[in-house]
Amino acid sequence: MNTKDKTDLLKDRQVVEEINRHLWIESEKAGRDIGFDSAAADWLEKFSSDWMNYHYSPKKKK
């Protein structure tokens, strides 16, 4: 998945909710607000592929 495809995920409400959770967790770890942009970049790099595989897998479609 290229960077443009990953940033297109930011249009999905569920992805934004996941990033906001990630923002909260990582900010707590850091002891400061890391900011949405930083959290989004980190989440897209680390978790977007797994998220897409889970949510868009052919097995989930019935």
KOLZAKOL-240355 format. One record per residue (C-alpha): y negated, z negated, x; residue in one letter. Coordinates in steps of 0.5 Angstrom, whole numbers. Example, Ala and Ser with C-alpha at 12.3 -4.5 7.8 and 13.67 -1.06 7.14 Angstrom:
<pts>
9 -16 25 A
2 -14 27 S
</pts>
This chain:
<pts>
0 0 0 M
-7 2 3 N
-13 -2 3 T
-16 2 -3 K
-10 1 -7 D
-10 -7 -6 K
-18 -7 -7 T
-16 -4 -14 D
-12 -10 -16 L
-19 -14 -16 L
-20 -11 -23 K
-14 -14 -26 D
-15 -21 -29 R
-9 -24 -27 Q
-10 -22 -20 V
-17 -25 -20 V
-14 -32 -23 E
-9 -32 -17 E
-14 -31 -12 I
-18 -37 -15 N
-12 -41 -14 R
-11 -39 -7 H
-19 -40 -6 L
-18 -47 -9 W
-12 -49 -5 I
-15 -46 2 E
-21 -49 1 S
-18 -56 0 E
-14 -55 6 K
-20 -53 10 A
-25 -58 7 G
-30 -53 5 R
-31 -48 0 D
-28 -41 4 I
-31 -37 -1 G
-28 -32 -6 F
-29 -26 -1 D
-25 -29 4 S
-20 -32 -1 A
-19 -25 -4 A
-18 -22 3 A
-13 -27 5 D
-9 -26 -1 W
-9 -19 -1 L
-6 -19 6 E
-1 -24 5 K
1 -24 -3 F
-1 -17 -6 S
5 -14 -4 S
10 -19 -7 D
6 -20 -13 W
6 -12 -15 M
13 -12 -13 N
14 -18 -18 Y
10 -16 -24 H
11 -8 -23 Y
18 -8 -22 S
22 -4 -26 P
27 -9 -28 K
21 -13 -32 K
20 -7 -36 K
24 -7 -42 K
</pts>
